[in-house]
Amino acid sequence: MKREKSNYMIQSVSHALDVIEELCKANGEVGVTELSKRLKLHKNNVFRLLATLELRGYVDQNKESEDYRLGVKALQMGQSYLSQSTLVGRGTPIIKTLSEAIGETVSLVTLQAGSVQFPISIESKRPVKVAPRVAVSFAAKMNAAGRLLTAQLPDATLTEVLASNTVQDAAIKTQLQELRSSGQIIDRGAIEADVISIARIVRGNNNEVVGAIEVLVPQYRAKIDALLPKIEEAATQLSTALGASKLGLTTSLEKEVIPTQPTTGQLPTGQTPPAGMGTQIATRATK
């Protein structure tokens, strides 16, 4: 019987990566004591990890403050990912073309271990715009595209992911069938105030979901009906470029039964969303 990869995890390597990821989140330099608190590791352990990473070029130390920041090797690693990734290579021209065509901020979104990453994010050139997703990561349940991608997970995995029964879990469960059958989501300012977020899944080989295209529009000028066909066209173009078959794309959208009543994303009775958090609205794509 094949063992789970988590059974092979090396704790010291995991802790070293925790240090790098914490420095990624930081707005500036961070000291050993602060990193120790954030990671809940002993100071001596953190110091040894930092010393090793510094020798390898993944972190730098400010000699005056003795605090740490990411090193140039971290940049080289990111650049290597961009140059090696087929998803990024084939997605970049399509994302740029879509952004220029609609005049809005457009990103490519991927799901990894419960968080969403944005390997491509093209900023709108308009004076009033939504900021691009550069060097950021969000918990998937707190992001529209993240909820869409979470809904595409296999049933067994999804059951574990939604086991905490939070407000966000309830929103995904309520919309699950619609998110899977339509392959897209529209959030009208519920997760990010004054922002319309539209996301559509992207498929690759064997029509497996590999990510999503996300469009961010200031709420006051969003013309959703005009945007949807262009987003769908871009997602289909990228999916085809990544090896998905057009027949498979059509089948995957139609294989689940659409509810006879529209999904509103209402939460269970007695639950109210936290401030700034509402329910999302998913719409059926026209094929």
VEXLO-948691 format. One record per residue: x, y, z of N, C-alpha, C in turn; residue number from 1. Coordinates in nm, 2 decimals. Layout:
ATOM     n.u     n.v     n.w    ca.u    ca.v    ca.w     c.u     c.v     c.w  rogu
ATOM       X       Y       Z       X       Y       Z       X       Y       Z   NUM
...
! end
This chain:
ATOM     n.u     n.v     n.w    ca.u    ca.v    ca.w     c.u     c.v     c.w  rogu
ATOM    0.08   -0.12    0.00    0.00    0.00    0.00    0.09    0.12    0.00     1
ATOM    0.06    0.22   -0.09    0.14    0.34   -0.10    0.12    0.43    0.02     2
ATOM    0.23    0.48    0.08    0.22    0.56    0.19    0.20    0.71    0.15     3
ATOM    0.14    0.78    0.24    0.12    0.93    0.22    0.26    1.00    0.22     4
ATOM    0.27    1.10    0.14    0.40    1.17    0.13    0.43    1.24    0.26     5
ATOM    0.33    1.27    0.34    0.35    1.33    0.47    0.43    1.24    0.56     6
ATOM    0.43    1.11    0.54    0.50    1.02    0.62    0.65    1.03    0.60     7
ATOM    0.69    1.09    0.49    0.83    1.10    0.46    0.89    1.24    0.49     8
ATOM    0.81    1.33    0.55    0.85    1.47    0.58    0.97    1.47    0.68     9
ATOM    1.07    1.55    0.64    1.19    1.57    0.73    1.16    1.70    0.81    10
ATOM    1.15    1.69    0.94    1.11    1.81    1.02    1.21    1.93    1.01    11
ATOM    1.34    1.90    1.00    1.43    2.02    0.99    1.41    2.09    0.86    12
ATOM    1.39    2.02    0.75    1.37    2.08    0.62    1.24    2.16    0.63    13
ATOM    1.13    2.11    0.69    1.01    2.18    0.70    1.02    2.30    0.78    14
ATOM    1.10    2.30    0.89    1.12    2.42    0.97    1.20    2.53    0.89    15
ATOM    1.29    2.48    0.81    1.37    2.58    0.73    1.28    2.65    0.63    16
ATOM    1.19    2.57    0.57    1.09    2.63    0.48    0.99    2.72    0.55    17
ATOM    0.96    2.69    0.68    0.87    2.78    0.76    0.94    2.92    0.77    18
ATOM    1.07    2.91    0.80    1.14    3.04    0.81    1.14    3.12    0.69    19
ATOM    1.16    3.06    0.57    1.16    3.13    0.44    1.02    3.19    0.42    20
ATOM    0.92    3.11    0.44    0.78    3.15    0.42    0.74    3.27    0.51    21
ATOM    0.79    3.26    0.64    0.76    3.37    0.73    0.83    3.50    0.68    22
ATOM    0.95    3.49    0.63    1.02    3.61    0.58    0.95    3.66    0.46    23
ATOM    0.89    3.57    0.38    0.81    3.62    0.26    0.69    3.70    0.30    24
ATOM    0.63    3.67    0.41    0.51    3.74    0.46    0.55    3.88    0.52    25
ATOM    0.67    3.89    0.57    0.71    4.01    0.64    0.71    4.13    0.56    26
ATOM    0.68    4.25    0.61    0.69    4.37    0.54    0.83    4.43    0.54    27
ATOM    0.91    4.38    0.63    1.05    4.42    0.64    1.13    4.31    0.70    28
ATOM    1.24    4.35    0.77    1.33    4.26    0.83    1.27    4.21    0.96    29
ATOM    1.31    4.09    1.00    1.26    4.02    1.12    1.37    3.97    1.20    30
ATOM    1.37    3.98    1.33    1.47    3.93    1.42    1.45    3.79    1.46    31
ATOM    1.55    3.73    1.52    1.55    3.59    1.56    1.44    3.57    1.67    32
ATOM    1.43    3.66    1.77    1.33    3.65    1.87    1.19    3.65    1.82    33
ATOM    1.16    3.74    1.72    1.03    3.76    1.66    1.00    3.63    1.58    34
ATOM    1.09    3.58    1.51    1.07    3.46    1.43    1.04    3.34    1.52    35
ATOM    1.11    3.34    1.63    1.09    3.23    1.72    0.95    3.23    1.78    36
ATOM    0.90    3.35    1.81    0.76    3.36    1.86    0.66    3.32    1.75    37
ATOM    0.68    3.37    1.63    0.59    3.34    1.52    0.58    3.20    1.48    38
ATOM    0.70    3.13    1.48    0.70    2.99    1.44    0.69    2.89    1.56    39
ATOM    0.69    2.95    1.68    0.69    2.86    1.80    0.80    2.76    1.80    40
ATOM    0.92    2.81    1.77    1.04    2.73    1.78    1.14    2.79    1.87    41
ATOM    1.23    2.72    1.93    1.33    2.77    2.02    1.42    2.86    1.95    42
ATOM    1.47    2.97    2.01    1.55    3.07    1.95    1.68    3.00    1.89    43
ATOM    1.74    2.91    1.97    1.86    2.85    1.92    1.84    2.77    1.79    44
ATOM    1.72    2.71    1.78    1.68    2.64    1.66    1.67    2.73    1.54    45
ATOM    1.60    2.84    1.56    1.58    2.94    1.46    1.71    3.00    1.41    46
ATOM    1.80    3.03    1.51    1.93    3.09    1.48    2.01    2.99    1.39    47
ATOM    2.01    2.87    1.42    2.08    2.77    1.34    2.02    2.76    1.20    48
ATOM    1.89    2.76    1.19    1.82    2.76    1.06    1.86    2.88    0.98    49
ATOM    1.86    3.00    1.04    1.89    3.12    0.97    2.04    3.12    0.92    50
ATOM    2.13    3.07    1.01    2.27    3.06    0.98    2.29    2.98    0.85    51
ATOM    2.22    2.86    0.85    2.23    2.77    0.74    2.18    2.84    0.61    52
ATOM    2.06    2.90    0.62    2.00    2.96    0.50    2.08    3.08    0.45    53
ATOM    2.15    3.15    0.55    2.23    3.27    0.51    2.35    3.22    0.43    54
ATOM    2.42    3.11    0.48    2.53    3.05    0.41    2.50    3.01    0.27    55
ATOM    2.37    2.97    0.25    2.33    2.92    0.11    2.27    3.04    0.03    56
ATOM    2.26    3.16    0.09    2.21    3.27    0.01    2.06    3.29    0.01    57
ATOM    1.99    3.22    0.09    1.84    3.23    0.09    1.79    3.34    0.18    58
ATOM    1.88    3.38    0.28    1.84    3.49    0.36    1.97    3.58    0.38    59
ATOM    1.94    3.71    0.41    2.05    3.80    0.43    2.03    3.86    0.57    60
ATOM    2.14    3.89    0.64    2.13    3.96    0.77    2.18    4.10    0.76    61
ATOM    2.10    4.19    0.82    2.14    4.33    0.83    2.24    4.34    0.94    62
ATOM    2.36    4.38    0.91    2.47    4.37    1.01    2.45    4.47    1.12    63
ATOM    2.38    4.58    1.10    2.35    4.68    1.20    2.25    4.64    1.30    64
ATOM    2.13    4.59    1.25    2.02    4.55    1.33    2.02    4.41    1.37    65
ATOM    2.10    4.33    1.29    2.11    4.18    1.31    1.98    4.11    1.28    66
ATOM    1.89    4.18    1.21    1.76    4.12    1.17    1.78    4.06    1.03    67
ATOM    1.68    3.98    0.99    1.70    3.90    0.86    1.59    3.94    0.76    68
ATOM    1.63    3.92    0.64    1.54    3.94    0.52    1.57    3.83    0.42    69
ATOM    1.49    3.82    0.32    1.51    3.72    0.21    1.64    3.76    0.13    70
ATOM    1.71    3.65    0.09    1.83    3.67    0.01    1.81    3.66   -0.14    71
ATOM    1.91    3.68   -0.22    1.90    3.68   -0.36    1.86    3.54   -0.42    72
ATOM    1.90    3.44   -0.35    1.87    3.30   -0.39    1.72    3.28   -0.40    73
ATOM    1.64    3.35   -0.31    1.50    3.34   -0.31    1.44    3.40   -0.44    74
ATOM    1.50    3.51   -0.49    1.46    3.57   -0.61    1.49    3.47   -0.73    75
ATOM    1.61    3.42   -0.73    1.65    3.32   -0.83    1.56    3.20   -0.84    76
ATOM    1.52    3.16   -0.72    1.43    3.04   -0.72    1.29    3.08   -0.79    77
ATOM    1.24    3.20   -0.75    1.11    3.24   -0.81    1.12    3.26   -0.96    78
ATOM    1.24    3.32   -1.01    1.26    3.33   -1.15    1.27    3.20   -1.22    79
ATOM    1.33    3.10   -1.16    1.34    2.97   -1.22    1.20    2.91   -1.23    80
ATOM    1.12    2.93   -1.13    0.98    2.87   -1.14    0.91    2.93   -1.26    81
ATOM    0.92    3.06   -1.27    0.85    3.13   -1.38    0.90    3.08   -1.52    82
ATOM    1.03    3.06   -1.53    1.08    3.01   -1.66    1.05    2.87   -1.69    83
ATOM    1.04    2.78   -1.58    1.01    2.64   -1.60    0.87    2.60   -1.61    84
ATOM    0.78    2.68   -1.55    0.64    2.65   -1.55    0.57    2.66   -1.68    85
ATOM    0.51    2.55   -1.73    0.44    2.55   -1.85    0.31    2.63   -1.83    86
ATOM    0.25    2.62   -1.72    0.13    2.70   -1.69    0.15    2.85   -1.70    87
ATOM    0.27    2.90   -1.64    0.30    3.04   -1.65    0.34    3.08   -1.79    88
ATOM    0.42    2.99   -1.86    0.47    3.03   -1.99    0.36    3.04   -2.09    89
ATOM    0.26    2.95   -2.09    0.15    2.95   -2.18    0.04    3.05   -2.13    90
ATOM    0.04    3.07   -2.00   -0.07    3.16   -1.95   -0.04    3.31   -1.96    91
ATOM    0.09    3.35   -1.95    0.12    3.49   -1.95    0.07    3.57   -2.07    92
ATOM    0.09    3.52   -2.20    0.03    3.60   -2.31   -0.12    3.61   -2.31    93
ATOM   -0.18    3.50   -2.26   -0.33    3.50   -2.26   -0.38    3.59   -2.15    94
ATOM   -0.32    3.59   -2.04   -0.36    3.68   -1.93   -0.34    3.83   -1.97    95
ATOM   -0.22    3.86   -2.03   -0.19    3.99   -2.07   -0.30    4.04   -2.18    96
ATOM   -0.33    3.96   -2.27   -0.42    3.99   -2.38   -0.56    4.02   -2.32    97
ATOM   -0.60    3.94   -2.22   -0.73    3.96   -2.16   -0.73    4.09   -2.08    98
ATOM   -0.63    4.12   -2.01   -0.62    4.24   -1.93   -0.63    4.36   -2.02    99
ATOM   -0.56    4.36   -2.13   -0.56    4.47   -2.22   -0.70    4.49   -2.29   100
ATOM   -0.76    4.37   -2.32   -0.89    4.38   -2.39   -1.00    4.43   -2.30   101
ATOM   -1.00    4.40   -2.17   -1.11    4.45   -2.08   -1.06    4.57   -2.00   102
ATOM   -0.94    4.60   -1.99   -0.89    4.71   -1.92   -0.89    4.69   -1.77   103
ATOM   -0.88    4.57   -1.72   -0.89    4.54   -1.58   -0.78    4.45   -1.53   104
ATOM   -0.76    4.44   -1.40   -0.66    4.36   -1.34   -0.69    4.21   -1.35   105
ATOM   -0.60    4.13   -1.41   -0.63    3.99   -1.43   -0.51    3.91   -1.38   106
ATOM   -0.54    3.80   -1.31   -0.44    3.71   -1.25   -0.47    3.57   -1.28   107
ATOM   -0.36    3.49   -1.28   -0.37    3.34   -1.28   -0.36    3.30   -1.14   108
ATOM   -0.45    3.21   -1.10   -0.45    3.17   -0.96   -0.43    3.01   -0.95   109
ATOM   -0.35    2.97   -0.85   -0.33    2.83   -0.83   -0.36    2.80   -0.68   110
ATOM   -0.40    2.68   -0.66   -0.43    2.63   -0.52   -0.32    2.54   -0.47   111
ATOM   -0.27    2.57   -0.35   -0.17    2.49   -0.29   -0.18    2.48   -0.14   112
ATOM   -0.21    2.36   -0.09   -0.22    2.34    0.06   -0.31    2.44    0.13   113
ATOM   -0.42    2.47    0.07   -0.52    2.55    0.14   -0.50    2.70    0.12   114
ATOM   -0.40    2.74    0.03   -0.38    2.88    0.00   -0.38    2.90   -0.15   115
ATOM   -0.41    3.02   -0.19   -0.40    3.05   -0.33   -0.28    3.14   -0.36   116
ATOM   -0.21    3.11   -0.47   -0.09    3.18   -0.51   -0.13    3.25   -0.65   117
ATOM   -0.05    3.35   -0.68   -0.08    3.43   -0.81    0.05    3.44   -0.89   118
ATOM    0.09    3.34   -0.96    0.21    3.34   -1.04    0.21    3.45   -1.15   119
ATOM    0.10    3.49   -1.20    0.08    3.59   -1.29   -0.02    3.69   -1.25   120
ATOM    0.01    3.82   -1.25   -0.09    3.92   -1.22   -0.06    4.05   -1.30   121
ATOM   -0.15    4.08   -1.39   -0.14    4.20   -1.47   -0.23    4.31   -1.43   122
ATOM   -0.17    4.42   -1.40   -0.24    4.54   -1.34   -0.32    4.62   -1.45   123
ATOM   -0.44    4.66   -1.42   -0.51    4.75   -1.51   -0.44    4.88   -1.53   124
ATOM   -0.45    4.94   -1.64   -0.38    5.06   -1.67   -0.47    5.18   -1.65   125
ATOM   -0.59    5.16   -1.60   -0.68    5.27   -1.57   -0.64    5.34   -1.44   126
ATOM   -0.68    5.47   -1.43   -0.64    5.54   -1.31   -0.70    5.48   -1.18   127
ATOM   -0.83    5.44   -1.19   -0.89    5.37   -1.08   -0.90    5.22   -1.11   128
ATOM   -0.83    5.14   -1.02   -0.82    5.00   -1.05   -0.80    4.92   -0.92   129
ATOM   -0.81    4.79   -0.93   -0.78    4.70   -0.82   -0.64    4.66   -0.83   130
ATOM   -0.57    4.66   -0.72   -0.43    4.63   -0.72   -0.40    4.49   -0.76   131
ATOM   -0.29    4.47   -0.83   -0.26    4.33   -0.87   -0.22    4.24   -0.76   132
ATOM   -0.22    4.11   -0.78   -0.19    4.02   -0.67   -0.04    3.98   -0.68   133
ATOM    0.05    4.08   -0.64    0.19    4.06   -0.65    0.25    4.03   -0.51   134
ATOM    0.32    3.92   -0.51    0.39    3.87   -0.38    0.29    3.86   -0.27   135
ATOM    0.17    3.81   -0.29    0.08    3.78   -0.19    0.02    3.64   -0.20   136
ATOM   -0.03    3.60   -0.09   -0.10    3.47   -0.08   -0.22    3.48    0.02   137
ATOM   -0.33    3.42   -0.02   -0.45    3.42    0.07   -0.49    3.28    0.11   138
ATOM   -0.55    3.27    0.22   -0.62    3.15    0.25   -0.73    3.13    0.15   139
ATOM   -0.74    3.01    0.09   -0.83    2.98   -0.02   -0.97    3.02    0.01   140
ATOM   -1.02    2.99    0.13   -1.16    3.01    0.17   -1.19    3.15    0.18   141
ATOM   -1.09    3.24    0.19   -1.11    3.39    0.20   -1.10    3.46    0.07   142
ATOM   -1.10    3.39   -0.04   -1.08    3.44   -0.17   -1.18    3.38   -0.27   143
ATOM   -1.23    3.46   -0.36   -1.34    3.40   -0.45   -1.28    3.29   -0.54   144
ATOM   -1.16    3.32   -0.60   -1.10    3.21   -0.68   -1.06    3.09   -0.60   145
ATOM   -1.02    3.12   -0.48   -0.98    3.01   -0.39   -1.10    2.92   -0.36   146
ATOM   -1.22    2.98   -0.34   -1.34    2.90   -0.31   -1.37    2.82   -0.43   147
ATOM   -1.36    2.88   -0.55   -1.39    2.81   -0.67   -1.30    2.69   -0.69   148
ATOM   -1.17    2.71   -0.67   -1.08    2.60   -0.68   -1.09    2.49   -0.57   149
ATOM   -1.13    2.54   -0.45   -1.15    2.44   -0.34   -1.27    2.35   -0.37   150
ATOM   -1.37    2.41   -0.44   -1.49    2.33   -0.47   -1.46    2.22   -0.57   151
ATOM   -1.35    2.23   -0.65   -1.31    2.13   -0.75   -1.24    2.01   -0.69   152
ATOM   -1.20    2.02   -0.56   -1.12    1.91   -0.50   -1.20    1.78   -0.50   153
ATOM   -1.14    1.66   -0.50   -1.21    1.54   -0.49   -1.29    1.54   -0.36   154
ATOM   -1.40    1.46   -0.36   -1.50    1.46   -0.25   -1.43    1.43   -0.12   155
ATOM   -1.34    1.33   -0.11   -1.28    1.29    0.01   -1.19    1.40    0.07   156
ATOM   -1.12    1.46   -0.02   -1.03    1.58    0.02   -1.12    1.69    0.07   157
ATOM   -1.22    1.72   -0.01   -1.31    1.84    0.02   -1.37    1.82    0.16   158
ATOM   -1.42    1.70    0.19   -1.48    1.67    0.32   -1.39    1.71    0.43   159
ATOM   -1.26    1.68    0.42   -1.16    1.71    0.52   -1.14    1.86    0.53   160
ATOM   -1.13    1.93    0.41   -1.10    2.07    0.41   -1.22    2.15    0.47   161
ATOM   -1.34    2.10    0.45   -1.46    2.18    0.50   -1.51    2.12    0.64   162
ATOM   -1.43    2.05    0.70   -1.47    1.98    0.83   -1.49    2.08    0.95   163
ATOM   -1.43    2.20    0.94   -1.43    2.29    1.05   -1.57    2.36    1.06   164
ATOM   -1.65    2.36    0.95   -1.78    2.41    0.95   -1.78    2.56    0.99   165
ATOM   -1.69    2.64    0.94   -1.69    2.78    0.95   -1.79    2.85    0.86   166
ATOM   -1.80    2.98    0.87   -1.89    3.05    0.78   -1.84    3.03    0.63   167
ATOM   -1.71    3.03    0.62   -1.66    3.01    0.48   -1.69    2.87    0.43   168
ATOM   -1.67    2.77    0.52   -1.70    2.64    0.48   -1.85    2.62    0.44   169
ATOM   -1.94    2.69    0.51   -2.08    2.68    0.48   -2.11    2.75    0.35   170
ATOM   -2.04    2.86    0.31   -2.06    2.92    0.19   -2.02    2.83    0.07   171
ATOM   -1.91    2.76    0.09   -1.87    2.67   -0.02   -1.96    2.55   -0.03   172
ATOM   -2.01    2.50    0.08   -2.10    2.38    0.07   -2.23    2.42    0.01   173
ATOM   -2.28    2.54    0.04   -2.41    2.59   -0.02   -2.40    2.60   -0.17   174
ATOM   -2.28    2.64   -0.22   -2.26    2.67   -0.36   -2.20    2.55   -0.44   175
ATOM   -2.16    2.45   -0.37   -2.08    2.34   -0.43   -2.12    2.29   -0.56   176
ATOM   -2.24    2.25   -0.58   -2.29    2.20   -0.70   -2.28    2.30   -0.82   177
ATOM   -2.32    2.42   -0.79   -2.31    2.53   -0.89   -2.17    2.56   -0.93   178
ATOM   -2.08    2.57   -0.83   -1.94    2.60   -0.86   -1.87    2.49   -0.94   179
ATOM   -1.91    2.37   -0.92   -1.86    2.26   -1.00   -1.91    2.25   -1.14   180
ATOM   -2.04    2.27   -1.15   -2.11    2.26   -1.28   -2.08    2.38   -1.37   181
ATOM   -2.07    2.50   -1.31   -2.04    2.62   -1.39   -1.90    2.64   -1.42   182
ATOM   -1.81    2.60   -1.32   -1.67    2.63   -1.34   -1.63    2.77   -1.32   183
ATOM   -1.72    2.85   -1.27   -1.69    3.00   -1.24   -1.76    3.05   -1.12   184
ATOM   -1.72    3.16   -1.07   -1.78    3.23   -0.96   -1.77    3.38   -0.98   185
ATOM   -1.87    3.44   -0.93   -1.88    3.59   -0.93   -1.90    3.64   -0.79   186
ATOM   -1.81    3.72   -0.73   -1.83    3.77   -0.60   -1.85    3.92   -0.62   187
ATOM   -1.97    3.97   -0.57   -2.01    4.11   -0.58   -1.98    4.18   -0.45   188
ATOM   -1.85    4.21   -0.43   -1.81    4.29   -0.31   -1.83    4.23   -0.18   189
ATOM   -1.86    4.10   -0.17   -1.88    4.03   -0.05   -1.75    4.00    0.03   190
ATOM   -1.65    3.96   -0.05   -1.52    3.92    0.02   -1.43    4.04    0.02   191
ATOM   -1.42    4.12   -0.09   -1.34    4.24   -0.09   -1.44    4.35   -0.12   192
ATOM   -1.45    4.44   -0.03   -1.55    4.55   -0.04   -1.52    4.63   -0.17   193
ATOM   -1.63    4.67   -0.24   -1.62    4.75   -0.36   -1.55    4.69   -0.48   194
ATOM   -1.53    4.56   -0.47   -1.46    4.49   -0.58   -1.55    4.37   -0.63   195
ATOM   -1.56    4.37   -0.76   -1.62    4.25   -0.83   -1.51    4.15   -0.87   196
ATOM   -1.52    4.03   -0.82   -1.42    3.93   -0.86   -1.49    3.82   -0.94   197
ATOM   -1.44    3.80   -1.06   -1.49    3.69   -1.14   -1.38    3.59   -1.17   198
ATOM   -1.40    3.47   -1.15   -1.30    3.37   -1.17   -1.35    3.25   -1.25   199
ATOM   -1.27    3.19   -1.33   -1.31    3.07   -1.41   -1.20    2.97   -1.41   200
ATOM   -1.23    2.85   -1.39   -1.13    2.74   -1.38   -1.06    2.72   -1.52   201
ATOM   -0.93    2.67   -1.50   -0.85    2.64   -1.62   -0.81    2.49   -1.60   202
ATOM   -0.82    2.42   -1.71   -0.79    2.27   -1.70   -0.67    2.24   -1.79   203
ATOM   -0.60    2.13   -1.76   -0.49    2.08   -1.83   -0.50    1.94   -1.88   204
ATOM   -0.40    1.87   -1.88   -0.40    1.73   -1.93   -0.51    1.65   -1.86   205
ATOM   -0.58    1.56   -1.93   -0.69    1.48   -1.87   -0.80    1.57   -1.81   206
ATOM   -0.80    1.69   -1.86   -0.90    1.79   -1.81   -0.91    1.81   -1.66   207
ATOM   -0.79    1.79   -1.60   -0.78    1.82   -1.46   -0.77    1.97   -1.43   208
ATOM   -0.83    2.02   -1.32   -0.82    2.16   -1.29   -0.68    2.19   -1.24   209
ATOM   -0.62    2.29   -1.31   -0.48    2.33   -1.27   -0.48    2.47   -1.21   210
ATOM   -0.58    2.55   -1.22   -0.59    2.68   -1.17   -0.71    2.76   -1.21   211
ATOM   -0.71    2.89   -1.21   -0.82    2.97   -1.25   -0.77    3.11   -1.30   212
ATOM   -0.85    3.17   -1.38   -0.83    3.31   -1.42   -0.92    3.39   -1.34   213
ATOM   -0.86    3.49   -1.28   -0.94    3.59   -1.19   -0.93    3.73   -1.25   214
ATOM   -1.05    3.79   -1.26   -1.06    3.93   -1.30   -1.11    4.01   -1.19   215
ATOM   -1.05    4.12   -1.16   -1.09    4.21   -1.05   -1.13    4.35   -1.11   216
ATOM   -1.25    4.39   -1.07   -1.31    4.51   -1.13   -1.36    4.60   -1.02   217
ATOM   -1.34    4.73   -1.02   -1.41    4.82   -0.92   -1.56    4.80   -0.94   218
ATOM   -1.63    4.79   -0.83   -1.77    4.76   -0.84   -1.85    4.86   -0.92   219
ATOM   -1.81    4.99   -0.92   -1.90    5.09   -0.98   -1.90    5.08   -1.13   220
ATOM   -1.80    5.02   -1.19   -1.79    5.01   -1.34   -1.80    4.87   -1.40   221
ATOM   -1.83    4.78   -1.31   -1.83    4.64   -1.36   -1.95    4.61   -1.45   222
ATOM   -1.93    4.56   -1.57   -2.03    4.52   -1.66   -2.01    4.37   -1.68   223
ATOM   -2.07    4.30   -1.59   -2.04    4.15   -1.58   -2.08    4.08   -1.70   224
ATOM   -2.20    4.11   -1.76   -2.24    4.03   -1.88   -2.15    4.05   -2.00   225
ATOM   -2.08    4.17   -2.01   -1.99    4.19   -2.11   -1.85    4.12   -2.09   226
ATOM   -1.82    4.10   -1.96   -1.69    4.04   -1.92   -1.69    3.89   -1.93   227
ATOM   -1.80    3.83   -1.90   -1.81    3.68   -1.89   -1.76    3.61   -2.02   228
ATOM   -1.81    3.65   -2.14   -1.77    3.57   -2.26   -1.62    3.59   -2.28   229
ATOM   -1.56    3.70   -2.25   -1.42    3.72   -2.27   -1.33    3.64   -2.17   230
ATOM   -1.38    3.63   -2.05   -1.31    3.55   -1.95   -1.32    3.40   -1.99   231
ATOM   -1.44    3.36   -2.03   -1.46    3.22   -2.07   -1.37    3.19   -2.19   232
ATOM   -1.36    3.28   -2.29   -1.28    3.25   -2.40   -1.13    3.24   -2.36   233
ATOM   -1.08    3.32   -2.27   -0.94    3.32   -2.23   -0.92    3.19   -2.15   234
ATOM   -1.01    3.15   -2.07   -0.99    3.02   -1.99   -0.99    2.90   -2.08   235
ATOM   -1.08    2.90   -2.18   -1.08    2.79   -2.28   -0.95    2.79   -2.36   236
ATOM   -0.91    2.90   -2.40   -0.78    2.91   -2.48   -0.66    2.86   -2.40   237
ATOM   -0.65    2.90   -2.27   -0.54    2.85   -2.19   -0.56    2.70   -2.16   238
ATOM   -0.68    2.65   -2.14   -0.70    2.51   -2.11   -0.66    2.43   -2.23   239
ATOM   -0.70    2.47   -2.35   -0.66    2.40   -2.47   -0.51    2.40   -2.49   240
ATOM   -0.44    2.51   -2.46   -0.30    2.52   -2.47   -0.23    2.43   -2.38   241
ATOM   -0.29    2.40   -2.26   -0.23    2.31   -2.16   -0.27    2.16   -2.18   242
ATOM   -0.34    2.13   -2.29   -0.37    2.00   -2.32   -0.51    1.95   -2.29   243
ATOM   -0.60    2.03   -2.25   -0.74    1.99   -2.22   -0.81    1.99   -2.36   244
ATOM   -0.90    1.89   -2.37   -0.97    1.87   -2.50   -1.10    1.96   -2.49   245
ATOM   -1.14    2.02   -2.60   -1.26    2.10   -2.60   -1.38    2.02   -2.57   246
ATOM   -1.38    1.89   -2.61   -1.50    1.80   -2.58   -1.50    1.78   -2.43   247
ATOM   -1.38    1.76   -2.37   -1.37    1.74   -2.23   -1.41    1.86   -2.15   248
ATOM   -1.38    1.98   -2.20   -1.42    2.10   -2.13   -1.57    2.11   -2.13   249
ATOM   -1.63    2.08   -2.24   -1.78    2.09   -2.25   -1.84    1.98   -2.16   250
ATOM   -1.79    1.86   -2.16   -1.85    1.75   -2.08   -1.83    1.78   -1.93   251
ATOM   -1.72    1.84   -1.89   -1.69    1.86   -1.75   -1.79    1.97   -1.70   252
ATOM   -1.83    2.06   -1.78   -1.93    2.16   -1.74   -2.07    2.11   -1.73   253
ATOM   -2.10    2.01   -1.81   -2.24    1.96   -1.82   -2.27    1.83   -1.74   254
ATOM   -2.16    1.77   -1.68   -2.19    1.64   -1.62   -2.26    1.64   -1.49   255
ATOM   -2.27    1.76   -1.43   -2.34    1.76   -1.30   -2.47    1.83   -1.33   256
ATOM   -2.57    1.79   -1.25   -2.71    1.85   -1.27   -2.72    1.98   -1.20   257
ATOM   -2.77    2.08   -1.27   -2.79    2.21   -1.22   -2.92    2.22   -1.14   258
ATOM   -2.91    2.28   -1.01   -3.03    2.29   -0.93   -3.14    2.36   -1.00   259
ATOM   -3.26    2.32   -0.97   -3.38    2.39   -1.04   -3.40    2.53   -0.98   260
ATOM   -3.35    2.55   -0.86   -3.36    2.68   -0.80   -3.22    2.74   -0.80   261
ATOM   -3.20    2.87   -0.83   -3.07    2.94   -0.83   -3.01    2.93   -0.69   262
ATOM   -2.88    2.91   -0.69   -2.80    2.91   -0.56   -2.78    3.06   -0.52   263
ATOM   -2.81    3.09   -0.40   -2.79    3.23   -0.36   -2.67    3.24   -0.26   264
ATOM   -2.62    3.13   -0.22   -2.51    3.13   -0.12   -2.55    3.17    0.02   265
ATOM   -2.68    3.14    0.05   -2.72    3.18    0.19   -2.66    3.08    0.29   266
ATOM   -2.63    3.13    0.40   -2.57    3.06    0.51   -2.68    2.99    0.59   267
ATOM   -2.65    2.88    0.66   -2.74    2.81    0.75   -2.81    2.91    0.85   268
ATOM   -2.93    2.88    0.88   -3.00    2.96    0.98   -2.92    2.98    1.11   269
ATOM   -2.91    3.10    1.15   -2.84    3.13    1.28   -2.70    3.17    1.26   270
ATOM   -2.64    3.15    1.13   -2.50    3.19    1.11   -2.50    3.32    1.03   271
ATOM   -2.42    3.41    1.08   -2.40    3.54    1.01   -2.26    3.56    0.97   272
ATOM   -2.23    3.62    0.86   -2.09    3.63    0.81   -2.03    3.74    0.89   273
ATOM   -1.89    3.73    0.91   -1.82    3.84    0.98   -1.82    3.96    0.90   274
ATOM   -1.77    4.07    0.96   -1.77    4.20    0.89   -1.69    4.19    0.76   275
ATOM   -1.74    4.24    0.66   -1.68    4.24    0.53   -1.69    4.11    0.45   276
ATOM   -1.75    4.01    0.51   -1.76    3.88    0.45   -1.91    3.85    0.42   277
ATOM   -1.94    3.83    0.30   -2.08    3.79    0.26   -2.08    3.66    0.19   278
ATOM   -2.18    3.63    0.11   -2.18    3.51    0.03   -2.16    3.55   -0.11   279
ATOM   -2.11    3.45   -0.18   -2.07    3.47   -0.32   -2.19    3.42   -0.41   280
ATOM   -2.18    3.47   -0.54   -2.29    3.43   -0.63   -2.22    3.36   -0.75   281
ATOM   -2.25    3.24   -0.78   -2.19    3.17   -0.89   -2.30    3.17   -1.00   282
ATOM   -2.25    3.18   -1.13   -2.35    3.18   -1.24   -2.31    3.07   -1.34   283
ATOM   -2.41    3.01   -1.40   -2.39    2.91   -1.50   -2.34    2.97   -1.63   284
ATOM   -2.23    2.91   -1.68   -2.17    2.96   -1.81   -2.25    2.92   -1.93   285
ATOM   -2.26    2.99   -2.03   -2.33    2.96   -2.15   -2.24    2.89   -2.24   286
ATOM   -2.27    2.77   -2.28   -2.18    2.69   -2.37   -2.24    2.69   -2.51   287
! end
